Amino acid sequence: MSNSSQTFSNSLLSGRCHGRVLEVVCGNEKSEEPTSENHKNIIVLVKDQLYALNYQGDTELSAGSLISFELGENSEVVKLKTEGPAVNFEAEGDLLRWRRPAINPSRMKLLRIRQQIIHGIREWFELQEFIETETPLLVSAPSPESQFSPVKTDSGFLITSPEFQMKRLLAGGFEKIYQLARCFRKAESGPLHNPEFTMLEWYRSNEALEVLMSDIEQLVLHLSKTITAENFPVKIPLPPWPRVTVCSLFKKHLNIILDGCESASQLREKAQLSGHAELLVDLATEPNLTESLAYEQIFFRLWNHIEAEFADSTPLFVYEWPLPLASLARPCPQRSGFAERVELYVDGMELANGFRELTDAAEQRRRFEQDLKNRLSEGRSSVPLDEKFLRCLEQGLPESSGMAMGVDRLVMWLCGAKQIREVLCFTEDEI
């Protein structure tokens, strides 16, 4: 393995060290100076740092060997022990998977920062007197929303979110709760997605959605103050961060005026009248699609165009979403046709999604049943409804607000990573 493009650490190793040999060069191979035949220059990988060391001894050294050593003056190895055979690096991907010498920061370093971020998250919520909860990963009924493909097991489903169980805790008297949960969504892979991911979700009873938006700002500010600044190449703007409505973005970027009550065909017509028919030209009208799904397809085709326009305006809260996209959010009391829903965008990706929670059990059941119809119209399998959650709503859920944030994406944003695989120990294709 050539070291021509490698950067060596200047930090001084001390005490007993453990690493892996990347390259061994006999002293007389690359130098005209007379040297002992036992003298070797070795390049050693310790954690994710490279060190060029001198060794004079008769211990056999091979690329890929594990070694333990101590250093004397001039980075000369005075004690050395080898373990394991020589290794073909190309044949064993895990040896350099997390610490490729030519990549800085290494994946190993990003995972160390991730651990600090998760510690900081817990620290902030502890300071705000939240209770950390642990709800089941395996449930009898997942979210029925048509965009999700839950993972089915012999005894139930892996959660796409801990939302339903956390709301049941709110109904039972808990007021400020949060959770760092592993969530699972099949068929979600790519630069920003992995089928298994970490979700930070938190709820406040009797608080407005704006309070949880402020929570995000203060949480990120806390992380930026408590974690070494050099780990965050992105400058975090001081709060408050900009807040805009979905309507204002449609008006600004597409000259489309939304009223939240338009049908799919009416939304398509508005796009055509505003001169943006080309955005929908390959979006055929499917006869089997439900009205709500047809609306979603048209809306998000337009939204993707808008999103590209404000990708550099980061971070940005986008609130008041059309009621057909309400999910589990309650309608806006002050704006008919819209829901109390907010999304936070950073670096062109959705980072968080929050609701002023719907407490109307009958309306929630109606939406769930529509979700099931949507699933069938898309050819997705049906799922059972969570009757315990619906019964909880019937018994009374306090006025509450909730927020869900992708932890993997938070780490990506703060560390300047462009691929989710950089901040995960393993992605789907690595297991």
Secondary structure, DSSP 8 states (H G I E B T S, - for coil): ---TT-----S---SSEEEEEEEEEETTTS-SS---TTEEEEEEEETTEEEEEEEESS----TT-EEEEEE-GGGEEEEEEEES----GGG-THHHHT--TTSSS-HHHHHHHHHHHHHHHHHHHHHTT-EE----SEESS----TT----EETTEEE-S-SHHHHHHHHHTT--EEEEEEEEE-TT--BTTB-SEEEEEEEEEET--HHHHHHHHHHHHHHHHHHS-GGG--S----SS--EEEHHHHHHHHH-----S---HHHHHHHHHHTT-GGGGTT----TTS-HHHHHHHHHHHHHHHHHHHSTTS-SEEEEEEEGGG-TTB-B-SSSTTEEEEEEEEETTEEEEEEEEB---HHHHHHHHHHHHHHHHHTT-------HHHHHHHHH---SEEEEEEEHHHHHHHHHT-SSGGGGSS--GGG-
